[in-house]
Amino acid sequence: MPLSQEARSLAARCEPRVNELARRMARESFEELPGYAQLPDDVKDLEIAATARHGVRLFLKRVNEQDLDEPGRSARSAGHRVFRERAAQRAEEGMPLHLLLGTHTLGVYALWQALRDVARPGEEAALVELVDVLLQSHTGVVGAVAETYLDERSALEAEQRAQRRSLVRGLLDGMVPSGHVLLDQLRLEGPALVLALGVDAPPVEGPVAVRRRLRRVQTVLDQAFGVDVLALLDGDGGRVIVPGGGAPPEDLPRRLGSASGLLIRVAAVRAEGPEQITGAARTATEILRITRVCGLPPGLHRLDDVLLEFHLSRPDESSPRIAALLDPVAERPELLETLRTHLAHRQDRRATADALGLHPNTVDNRLAKIAEQTGIDLASPRGTALVIAALLLRDTER
């Protein structure tokens, strides 16, 4: 419904005051917003004042439109373009969204005050018409501003996360040299704790479910260490750098498992400085592999926990011959599984049987078959050391 001539005349009396009104908004009206006073003067006097001036002129232009019920889509888009551009700038600069939206809300109030000030007795109905237009247009402006701001912030944060992940990956893989200027961004000037995380039997899930689990894992890590943990995570586990090198909580695997609903094993290695992070990451990954090969249950593992196994897994000229000791049973996965489980349960036949859901006699029969086929005395310390080394070396070859 078109506005009355009285409403148009009332709005027209504000036209000569547009520049003054925009300056007052930028320098007085918005000053009551928390954080606004700290903005640079040129931002206030140029960009914010110009945006306010555009908003006032856009309102006056709409007042002069013949059909106010449904202005054209192109006209609305053109009018909102400046607001969107400014919202993207403010998002890039880091202005809080509440401050940005506050300037638009207070701008509407300042414009209402200006209309009220120029209104004459008997123009109350015309003033109400103009307020209706003002409030209706404000909804579209706020929507456009908020949408653009959030889109821009989301894009910026995604870019920052990608850059950080790339830097963390480069550091873990030895591609970022010690003393690199970018290390300051990661707060890694001193000791750090490096973790390798592994998920036992990860479920087959869609990307949304995986991301949800990873967010919960990240939250637990941040809370456990009281810092923003640098993590490269995926559905199978990942690698983590904890600035400061604090000791991991003993119940960390349980907490991670409770948050994710998965069985998670954690290997922890301390790095005394950034230059040792790459080596610590390799050691943590190797510890994780050894715990799996040896059938150790998920938990928190350190090098001391698998010291002998770690030593036995180092390849040398004898490695091929040791790995070949288990060739006679290589095509019998149930025998290798029994062997790993038996070693993980400290060669306790009943515990092994319970873990595999077998009768103890079946465990005895399988172990006897392994000894018969390989010629290794599994009951002797030497035989135990040989099968551990063979299992670890065979896994390395894969």
N, C-alpha and C positions, 0 to 999 in steps of 0.2 A: 504494500500500500504506500503510495507516494506521501511524502511529508507535506504538511501544510505550508503555505507561503510564510506564515508567521515563524515557523521553525527555521525555514531557510534564511529568513532575514536575521533571526537571532544568531545563527551560526556565522553568517557573513560578517557580523560585527567583530568576530574573533580573527578574521583573516589578517588584518594589519598587525596583530599581536603574535603571529606565529613564531617569528624568530626570538622575540623576547620570552615567550612562553617556553620554547625549547631550551633556551639558556637557563631559565629559572629551574626547570626540571633537572637539568644536568648539574647545576651548582647548588641548588637548595633542596628541592623536593626529595632527591635520592640520597642526600647526605645522611638521612636517618637510618638508612639500611646498614646493618653490620657489615663492615669490610669495604664499604663503598669509599670511605674517606681515604683509604690507602691506595686507591687506583691512581695511576699517573694523570697529571693535569691534562696532557694532550689527549688521552683517551676520553676524559670527561668532556673537554671543550670541543673536540672534533667529532669523534665517532659516536659517542653516546648522544651528544646534542644533535648531531645530524640524524640519528635514528629517531629521536624524539620529534624532530621537525618533520621527518617523513611521516611519522604516525599521525601527527596533527593534520597535516595536509591530506593524508589518505582519508581521514575521517571527514574533513570538509568536502572532499571530492565525492564521497559516498552520499553525503547529505544532498548534493546537487543531482544525484542520479534519479532518473524518473521512476525506476522500478526497484524498490529496496528489498522486496521479498526474496528475489532470486537473482543476484548479480551474476554475470557470466563467469564461468570457470576461469577463463583466461584473464579476466580482470582481477579476480581474487588472487590467482597465482602471481600475476605481475605485482600486485600490491604487497604480497608477502615475500617477494624475492629479497628485498633489502633486509627484512627482518631475519630471513634465513641466513643470508650472508653474514650478518652481524653475529647471529647465534653461533655459527661455525667458527668465527674468529674468537669469540669469547670462550668457546669450548677449548680451542687450541691453546689459548693463553692460560687456561686453568681457572677461569672465573667460576665460582660455584653456581649451580643451576638456580638455587633459591635466590641468590642475589640478582641474577639476570631476570628471572621472572618478577622479582620485586620491583625492578625498574619499570617494567611494563604495567604492573598493577598501579603503582604510584603515579605513573604517567596518565593513566585513565582518570585517576582521582584529581590530578592537577588540571586536566582538561575540563572535567566536570566543574571544578571551582571557577575556571575562566568563563565557562558558559553562564554559570550562576551570577558571576560578577557583572556581566554585561546585560543580563536579563532585566527587563523593565517591569514595573507593576502591570499585571494583567497578562503576562506572558508565561504564566506557570504551566499551562497546557503545552505550549510550544517547548518549554524546557523538558517536560516529561517525554515528549516525542524524541528529542535529541538524546536523552539519557538511554532510551530504549535502543536507539541505533548504536550508541557508544558501547553498551554492554553486549549487544549481539556481536558486534565486530571484534570485541576483545577476546571472545571465546576462540574465534578462528586464529587470531594472532598468537595467543598463548599456545594453542595446539601446534602451530607451525614452528614456533620458537623452540618449544620443548622437544618436538620430534627431531628437528635438525640438530639441536645441541646433543641429544642422547645418541643419535647416529654418529656424529662426529667424535664424541668421546669414546664410543664403542670402537670405532675404527682406529683412533689413536692408541687406545689401550691394547687392542689386538696387535698393532704394530710394535708397541713397546714390549709386549710379551714375547713376540716372535724374535725381536732383537736380543732380549735377555736370554731366551732359550738357546739362540744361536751362540751367544757368548759363553753360556754355561757348557754347552756341548763342546765348543772349541777348547775350553779349559780342561774338561774331563778327557778329551781325546788328544791333548797335547798340541793343539793348534794355536793356542794363545800363549805366548812366551811370558816368563816371569817378568814383572815390572811393567807389563802392558798398561797403558793409561786407562783402558776400559775396565781394568780390575777394580778401580775405585768405585765404579757403578755397582759392583757386587759386594762391596765392603769386605774384601778378602785380603787385607793387608797383613793379617797374622795367621794363627793356627785355624784349622778347619777340621771338621769331622766329615768323612765321606762314607756314605751308606750305599749299599747295593740292595735293592728290594726285589724279591722274587715271589710270584704268585704260583702256588701249587694248584694244578688243574684249573686254570682260568676258564670261566664259563663262556659259551658262545653268546655274545650280546651285540646289540646294535650300538652305533656310535653315541647315541644320547645316553644310554644306560652306562656305557664306559665312562663318558665324561662326568656323569653324576658320581660314580664311584671315585674317580680320580680327584674330584673336588673335595670329597670327604677325606680322602687320604692326605691331601695337601693341608687341610684344616687341622687334622690330628698332628701332623708333623710340626706345623707352626706353633700349635699350643704346647706340644711336648718340649720344644726347645726354647720357646719364648722369643723367637726371632722369625723373620721372613725367610723360610728355608728355600734354597735354590734347588728345584726339583725338575728332573726330566722323567715324566711318568708315562706309562702306557698300560694297556690291558694285561701285560705279562709282568709288570713290575716297574723297574726304572733305577735311576741313580740320583743321589741326593748329596748336596753340599750344605753343611751347617756351618755358617760363619761363627768363629769363636772356638770351635773345637770342643764343646762341652760333651760330657759323657752321655750316652744314650740311656734313657730309662729302661730298666730291665723288662718292664712290661710293655715296651713299645710294640712288639709284634702282636700282642693280644689287643692293644688299643686300636692298632691299624686293622686287625681282623674284625673287631667289633663294628668299626665304622664302615667297613667295606663289605662285610659278609663273606670274606675270603680267607683262605689260609695263607698267611704271609710270613716269609722268612726274611731276616734282616742280617746283613753282614756289615760290620763297622770297622773302619780303619782311620786312625788319626793322621793328619798331615800337619807337620809343624809350620808350614808356610805354603804360599800359593804354588811355589815351584815343585812341591811334593804331591799336589792334588792328583795329577795324572797317574802317577805310580800308585797312589793310594786307591784310586778308582779301579785300576787293574787288579790290585790285590783283593779288594772287596768283591769284585766280580768273580775272581777265582775261588775265594772262600765260599761264595754262594754255590758255585758249581760243585765244589767238593762235597758240601753238605748234602746236595741232591744225589750225587753219585753214590755216596756212602749210605744213603737212606736215612740220614738224620732227620728228625721231625722238625717242622717249622719252629723258629724261635730266633733269639738274638745270638749271633755267632761272631766270634773274634778269631784272629789268627791263632792265638794260643789254644783255642778249642780244637783246631784241626792241624796242629803244628806238624805232626808226623805225616799226616796225609798230604799236606801241602808240599812237604819235602819230597815225598815219594812221587808226586805228580809232575815234578820238573823233568822234562825230557832230556836225555843224553844218549850216548851211543848204545846203552843197554836197553833203551826203552822199547824198541820193536820186539825184542825177544821176550821181554816181560809181558807186554801186551798180548803176544801170541799165545801165552800160557792158557788163556781162556778160549782160544779158538775152537777146541773140541766141543764146547757147549754154547757156542755163539748163536746157534740156531734154536736154542731152547730158552726162550725168554723167561719161562716160569722158573728155570733153574737160576738164572742171573738175578731175578727179582728176589728169590729166596735167599740167595747169597748176600745181596745188599741189605735186606731186612735183618738177616741174622747178624751181620756186622753192626748194624745200627742199634740192635738190642743187646749188644755186648755178648753175643754168641749164647744167649739164653734161649734154648729150644722152645720152651713153653711160651715165652714172650713173643718169639718169632711166630709160633703157631697161632697165637691169639691175634697178632697184627695181620696175618694173612688169612685168617679164618680157616685154618687147617688143623688136622689132628697132629700132635707132636710126632707121631710115628711117620707121618707123611714128610715132615720137615727132615727127620733123620734119613729117610730114604732119598730125598733130593740131595742132601749134602753128601751122602755116600756116593750117589751117582756122579756128582761134581768131582769128588776126590778120585773116583775110579777113572773118569774120562781124562782128567788133567794131570793126574799123578801128584797133586799137591796135598800135603797133609794139613788139612784145615784145623786140626787140633793143636798144631805147634805154633809158637810165636813166629817162626820163620814163614810158615805157610800163610798165616794171617797177614803178615806184612806183604807177601807176594801177591795175594789176591786183591788187597787194597790197592797196591800200586798198579796192578793189571787193570782193574776197573777204572781207575782214574786216567790212566794213559789211553785206554781204549776210548773213553769219553772225549779226551782231548783230540784224538785222531778224527773223530766225527765232526 
